Amino acid sequence: MAIKERIGYQVKRVSHGLRTHMDQTLRETGLTTPQYAALSAIEEAPGLSGNRLAQRCFVTAQTMNLLLVSLEKTGLILRQPHPDYKRTFQIYLTPHGKQILQESHPRVLAIEESMLAGLGRDKRLQLLDLLHCCAYALESHANERTSMP
C-alpha cells in the first residue's frame, strides 16, 4: 500500500498543515500553538492544575510547567494555591489572557473553516464522529496495555 493511502500518514499530514497555519496566524497575537491550546483549556475549565492541563494538552507535566512559566511571565495566567492542597496550584486566565485568547479564537476558527471548506455539514459531523471513534480506540488500547500484569 502506498504511503498516501495510509490513514496515519494522512492524519499526520493534516496535523502538520494545521499546526503550521496555526503557528503562523497565532504569531500575530504573540502566542504559540501550545500556548493557545493551554489558554483554551484553562478557559474551558478554570482552576485546573498543571498536571490536568498537561493531560488535556497532550504534553508532559514538565513541558506544561515551562509553558505556564512563560504564560505567567507575560501576564496571561495566574496561578493560585489550591485551598485544600497547598502544593497544587490552580490556574486561571488574567483579563489580558482572556483578551489575547478572544483575539486568537477567530483566527484559529478561520483556519479550521478553510481546512473544512469542501465539506458540508453532514460530512463535517461524520468526520468529527470518526475522529472521536479513532481517538477512543487508541486510548482504550493504550489503557489495556498499561493495565496488563
ZALO-138208 format. One record per residue: residue in one letter; x, y, z of N, C-alpha, C in turn; residue number from 0. Coordinates in Angstrom, 2 decimals. Layout:
ZALO-138208
 rest     n.X     n.Y     n.Z    ca.X    ca.Y    ca.Z     c.X     c.Y     c.Z  nr
    A       X       Y       Z       X       Y       Z       X       Y       Z NUM
...
//
This chain:
ZALO-138208
 rest     n.X     n.Y     n.Z    ca.X    ca.Y    ca.Z     c.X     c.Y     c.Z  nr
    M    0.85   -1.17    0.00    0.00    0.00    0.00    0.90    1.24    0.00   0
    A    0.60    2.17   -0.89    1.36    3.42   -0.96    1.11    4.25    0.30   1
    I    2.12    4.99    0.69    2.02    5.78    1.92    0.85    6.77    1.86   2
    K    0.57    7.30    0.67   -0.54    8.24    0.51   -1.90    7.61    0.80   3
    E   -1.95    6.29    0.77   -3.20    5.58    1.03   -3.34    5.16    2.49   4
    R   -2.37    5.51    3.32   -2.41    5.11    4.73   -3.05    6.20    5.56   5
    I   -3.97    5.80    6.42   -4.71    6.73    7.27   -3.76    7.52    8.17   6
    G   -2.82    6.83    8.81   -1.89    7.51    9.72   -1.11    8.61    9.03   7
    Y   -0.69    8.37    7.81    0.05    9.37    7.05   -0.82   10.59    6.80   8
    Q   -2.07   10.37    6.39   -2.96   11.49    6.10   -3.32   12.27    7.37   9
    V   -3.50   11.56    8.48   -3.77   12.24    9.75   -2.57   13.12   10.12  10
    K   -1.37   12.60    9.97   -0.16   13.37   10.27   -0.03   14.56    9.33  11
    R   -0.36   14.36    8.08   -0.29   15.44    7.08   -1.24   16.57    7.45  12
    V   -2.46   16.22    7.84   -3.44   17.22    8.27   -2.95   17.92    9.53  13
    S   -2.46   17.14   10.49   -1.97   17.70   11.75   -0.83   18.68   11.50  14
    H    0.08   18.31   10.64    1.23   19.17   10.32    0.75   20.47    9.65  15
    G   -0.14   20.34    8.69   -0.65   21.52    8.00   -1.40   22.45    8.94  16
    L   -2.23   21.87    9.79   -2.98   22.67   10.76   -2.02   23.40   11.70  17
    R   -1.04   22.68   12.21   -0.07   23.28   13.13    0.71   24.40   12.46  18
    T    1.13   24.19   11.23    1.89   25.21   10.50    1.07   26.49   10.35  19
    H   -0.17   26.35    9.94   -1.03   27.53    9.76   -1.34   28.20   11.10  20
    M   -1.57   27.39   12.13   -1.84   27.97   13.45   -0.62   28.72   13.97  21
    D    0.56   28.14   13.81    1.79   28.83   14.25    1.91   30.20   13.58  22
    Q    1.64   30.24   12.27    1.78   31.50   11.52    0.77   32.54   11.98  23
    T   -0.48   32.16   12.11   -1.50   33.15   12.46   -1.45   33.54   13.93  24
    L   -1.12   32.60   14.82   -1.05   32.93   16.24    0.14   33.82   16.56  25
    R    1.17   33.76   15.74    2.34   34.62   15.93    1.91   36.09   15.96  26
    E    0.86   36.41   15.20    0.35   37.79   15.15   -0.25   38.23   16.48  27
    T   -0.68   37.29   17.30   -1.24   37.63   18.62   -0.21   37.44   19.73  28
    G    0.99   36.98   19.36    2.05   36.78   20.34    2.02   35.43   21.01  29
    L    1.19   34.52   20.52    1.08   33.19   21.11    1.73   32.14   20.23  30
    T    2.11   31.03   20.86    2.49   29.83   20.13    1.27   28.91   20.13  31
    T    1.28   27.92   19.29    0.17   26.97   19.26    0.01   26.24   20.60  32
    P    1.09   25.76   21.23    0.92   25.14   22.55    0.37   26.11   23.61  33
    Q    0.78   27.38   23.55    0.23   28.35   24.49   -1.26   28.56   24.25  34
    Y   -1.64   28.63   22.98   -3.06   28.77   22.65   -3.86   27.58   23.18  35
    A   -3.32   26.39   23.01   -4.01   25.18   23.49   -4.18   25.24   25.00  36
    A   -3.13   25.64   25.71   -3.19   25.72   27.17   -4.20   26.78   27.61  37
    L   -4.15   27.95   27.00   -5.10   29.01   27.37   -6.54   28.58   27.08  38
    S   -6.75   27.90   25.97   -8.10   27.42   25.62   -8.60   26.40   26.64  39
    A   -7.71   25.52   27.09   -8.09   24.53   28.09   -8.42   25.20   29.42  40
    I   -7.66   26.23   29.78   -7.93   26.97   31.01   -9.26   27.71   30.90  41
    E   -9.52   28.27   29.73  -10.78   28.96   29.50  -11.97   28.00   29.69  42
    E  -11.81   26.79   29.19  -12.87   25.80   29.26  -13.06   25.26   30.68  43
    A  -11.98   25.16   31.43  -12.05   24.61   32.79  -11.14   25.41   33.72  44
    P  -11.56   26.59   34.14  -10.73   27.40   35.03  -10.42   26.66   36.33  45
    G   -9.21   26.86   36.82   -8.82   26.26   38.09   -8.14   24.91   37.95  46
    L   -7.89   24.49   36.72   -7.17   23.22   36.53   -5.78   23.29   37.15  47
    S   -5.28   22.13   37.53   -3.88   22.04   37.98   -3.00   21.89   36.74  48
    G   -1.72   22.08   36.93   -0.78   21.90   35.82   -0.79   20.50   35.26  49
    N   -0.92   19.49   36.14   -0.96   18.10   35.66   -2.19   17.83   34.81  50
    R   -3.34   18.31   35.26   -4.58   18.11   34.48   -4.50   18.86   33.15  51
    L   -3.93   20.04   33.19   -3.78   20.83   31.98   -2.85   20.12   30.99  52
    A   -1.78   19.53   31.50   -0.85   18.79   30.64   -1.57   17.63   29.95  53
    Q   -2.41   16.93   30.69   -3.17   15.81   30.11   -4.09   16.31   28.99  54
    R   -4.77   17.41   29.24   -5.70   17.95   28.23   -4.98   18.45   26.99  55
    C   -3.74   18.87   27.15   -2.99   19.43   26.03   -2.02   18.43   25.41  56
    F   -2.03   17.20   25.91   -1.21   16.12   25.35    0.29   16.40   25.42  57
    V    0.72   16.96   26.55    2.15   17.20   26.78    2.51   16.67   28.16  58
    T    3.79   16.59   28.42    4.23   16.14   29.74    4.03   17.25   30.76  59
    A    4.03   16.87   32.03    3.90   17.86   33.10    5.07   18.85   33.06  60
    Q    6.26   18.37   32.73    7.43   19.24   32.66    7.28   20.27   31.54  61
    T    6.80   19.83   30.38    6.58   20.75   29.27    5.52   21.77   29.63  62
    M    4.44   21.31   30.28    3.38   22.23   30.67    3.90   23.26   31.66  63
    N    4.75   22.82   32.59    5.28   23.76   33.56    6.07   24.87   32.87  64
    L    6.86   24.53   31.87    7.60   25.54   31.12    6.65   26.51   30.41  65
    L    5.58   25.96   29.83    4.57   26.80   29.19    3.92   27.75   30.19  66
    L    3.59   27.21   31.35    2.92   28.02   32.37    3.82   29.13   32.89  67
    V    5.09   28.84   33.03    6.04   29.87   33.47    6.03   31.03   32.47  68
    S    6.09   30.71   31.18    6.10   31.77   30.16    4.77   32.52   30.13  69
    L    3.67   31.82   30.27    2.35   32.47   30.28    2.18   33.37   31.50  70
    E    2.73   32.93   32.61    2.64   33.74   33.83    3.51   34.99   33.72  71
    K    4.71   34.84   33.16    5.62   35.98   32.98    5.02   37.05   32.07  72
    T    4.25   36.62   31.08    3.65   37.58   30.14    2.29   38.08   30.63  73
    G    1.89   37.65   31.81    0.66   38.16   32.41   -0.62   37.58   31.84  74
    L   -0.54   36.40   31.24   -1.73   35.80   30.63   -2.47   34.86   31.57  75
    I   -1.75   34.35   32.57   -2.37   33.45   33.56   -1.97   33.85   34.96  76
    L   -2.71   33.32   35.90   -2.44   33.50   37.31   -2.50   32.13   37.95  77
    R   -1.50   31.79   38.75   -1.51   30.52   39.48   -1.75   30.82   40.96  78
    Q   -2.74   30.13   41.52   -3.08   30.31   42.93   -3.04   28.96   43.63  79
    P   -2.54   28.94   44.87   -2.52   27.67   45.61   -3.94   27.12   45.79  80
    H   -4.08   25.82   45.64   -5.37   25.16   45.87   -5.71   25.32   47.35  81
    P   -6.96   25.61   47.69   -7.31   25.84   49.10   -7.08   24.62   49.99  82
    D   -7.19   23.41   49.44   -7.03   22.20   50.24   -5.69   21.52   50.06  83
    Y   -5.07   21.68   48.90   -3.81   21.00   48.59   -2.77   22.07   48.27  84
    K   -2.05   22.50   49.26   -1.15   23.66   49.13   -0.04   23.48   48.10  85
    R    0.31   22.24   47.79    1.37   22.01   46.79    0.83   22.03   45.37  86
    T   -0.49   22.09   45.24   -1.13   22.13   43.93   -1.59   23.55   43.65  87
    F   -1.34   24.01   42.43   -1.76   25.34   42.03   -2.91   25.25   41.03  88
    Q   -3.88   26.12   41.20   -4.97   26.23   40.24   -4.62   27.37   39.28  89
    I   -4.98   27.18   38.03   -4.57   28.13   37.00   -5.80   28.82   36.42  90
    Y   -5.68   30.14   36.30   -6.77   30.97   35.80   -6.24   31.94   34.75  91
    L   -7.10   32.35   33.84   -6.75   33.38   32.88   -6.82   34.74   33.56  92
    T   -5.91   35.61   33.21   -6.00   37.01   33.63   -6.89   37.73   32.62  93
    P   -7.32   38.95   32.91   -8.07   39.70   31.90   -7.30   39.83   30.59  94
    H   -5.98   40.06   30.69   -5.15   40.15   29.48   -5.13   38.81   28.74  95
    G   -5.05   37.71   29.47   -5.10   36.39   28.86   -6.40   36.15   28.13  96
    K   -7.50   36.56   28.74   -8.82   36.42   28.10   -8.88   37.24   26.82  97
    Q   -8.33   38.45   26.85   -8.34   39.32   25.68   -7.55   38.71   24.52  98
    I   -6.34   38.23   24.81   -5.50   37.62   23.77   -6.18   36.39   23.20  99
    L   -6.79   35.60   24.07   -7.47   34.40   23.62   -8.66   34.75   22.73 100
    Q   -9.41   35.79   23.09  -10.56   36.21   22.27  -10.11   36.73   20.91 101
    E   -8.92   37.32   20.84   -8.36   37.75   19.56   -7.89   36.55   18.73 102
    S   -7.49   35.49   19.41   -6.92   34.32   18.73   -7.98   33.36   18.22 103
    H   -9.07   33.19   18.95  -10.10   32.23   18.54  -10.58   32.39   17.09 104
    P  -10.96   33.60   16.67  -11.44   33.73   15.28  -10.38   33.36   14.25 105
    R   -9.13   33.61   14.57   -8.04   33.26   13.65   -7.93   31.74   13.48 106
    V   -8.02   31.03   14.60   -7.92   29.57   14.56   -9.17   28.99   13.89 107
    L  -10.32   29.53   14.22  -11.56   29.04   13.59  -11.54   29.26   12.08 108
    A  -10.94   30.36   11.63  -10.83   30.62   10.19   -9.95   29.57    9.52 109
    I   -8.90   29.14   10.19   -8.03   28.09    9.64   -8.82   26.78    9.54 110
    E   -9.55   26.44   10.61  -10.35   25.22   10.59  -11.40   25.29    9.48 111
    E  -12.02   26.44    9.34  -13.04   26.61    8.29  -12.42   26.42    6.91 112
    S  -11.24   26.96    6.71  -10.54   26.80    5.43  -10.24   25.32    5.18 113
    M   -9.81   24.62    6.21   -9.49   23.20    6.09  -10.73   22.39    5.71 114
    L  -11.88   22.78    6.23  -13.12   22.02    6.02  -14.00   22.59    4.92 115
    A  -13.52   23.56    4.17  -14.34   24.29    3.20  -15.03   23.37    2.19 116
    G  -14.41   22.28    1.82  -15.01   21.38    0.83  -16.02   20.41    1.40 117
    L  -16.25   20.47    2.70  -17.15   19.52    3.35  -18.43   20.22    3.82 118
    G  -19.56   19.61    3.52  -20.83   20.11    4.02  -21.01   19.74    5.48 119
    R  -22.11   20.19    6.07  -22.37   19.97    7.49  -22.38   18.49    7.85 120
    D  -23.05   17.67    7.06  -23.13   16.24    7.37  -21.76   15.57    7.34 121
    K  -20.96   15.91    6.35  -19.62   15.31    6.27  -18.74   15.79    7.41 122
    R  -18.90   17.05    7.81  -18.12   17.56    8.95  -18.47   16.79   10.22 123
    L  -19.75   16.58   10.44  -20.19   15.84   11.62  -19.70   14.39   11.55 124
    Q  -19.75   13.82   10.37  -19.27   12.45   10.18  -17.77   12.36   10.46 125
    L  -17.01   13.33    9.95  -15.57   13.36   10.19  -15.29   13.48   11.68 126
    L  -15.99   14.37   12.36  -15.80   14.55   13.79  -16.10   13.25   14.54 127
    D  -17.18   12.59   14.17  -17.54   11.33   14.81  -16.48   10.26   14.56 128
    L  -15.99   10.17   13.35  -14.97    9.18   13.01  -13.67    9.44   13.77 129
    L  -13.30   10.71   13.90  -12.09   11.05   14.65  -12.25   10.71   16.13 130
    H  -13.44   10.96   16.68  -13.72   10.57   18.07  -13.56    9.06   18.23 131
    C  -14.10    8.31   17.29  -14.00    6.84   17.35  -12.55    6.38   17.30 132
    C  -11.76    6.98   16.41  -10.35    6.61   16.31   -9.60    6.93   17.60 133
    A   -9.83    8.12   18.15   -9.16    8.51   19.39   -9.56    7.58   20.53 134
    Y  -10.84    7.27   20.61  -11.32    6.38   21.67  -10.67    5.00   21.55 135
    A  -10.59    4.48   20.34  -10.00    3.16   20.13   -8.53    3.15   20.55 136
    L   -7.80    4.19   20.18   -6.39    4.26   20.57   -6.22    4.42   22.08 137
    E   -7.06    5.25   22.69   -6.99    5.44   24.14   -7.35    4.16   24.88 138
    S   -8.36    3.45   24.40   -8.76    2.19   25.02   -7.64    1.16   24.91 139
    H   -7.01    1.10   23.75   -5.90    0.17   23.53   -4.74    0.50   24.47 140
    A   -4.44    1.79   24.60   -3.35    2.20   25.50   -3.68    1.84   26.94 141
    N   -4.93    2.01   27.35   -5.34    1.67   28.71   -5.25    0.17   28.96 142
    E   -5.59   -0.62   27.95   -5.47   -2.08   28.08   -4.03   -2.48   28.28 143
    R   -3.13   -1.87   27.54   -1.71   -2.22   27.62   -1.12   -1.83   28.96 144
    T   -1.56   -0.69   29.53   -0.99   -0.26   30.80   -1.57   -1.03   31.97 145
    S   -2.73   -1.67   31.78   -3.33   -2.42   32.89   -2.97   -3.90   32.86 146
    M   -2.18   -4.30   31.88   -1.75   -5.70   31.80   -0.72   -6.00   32.89 147
    P   -0.75   -7.22   33.47    0.23   -7.57   34.53    1.64   -7.68   33.99 148
//
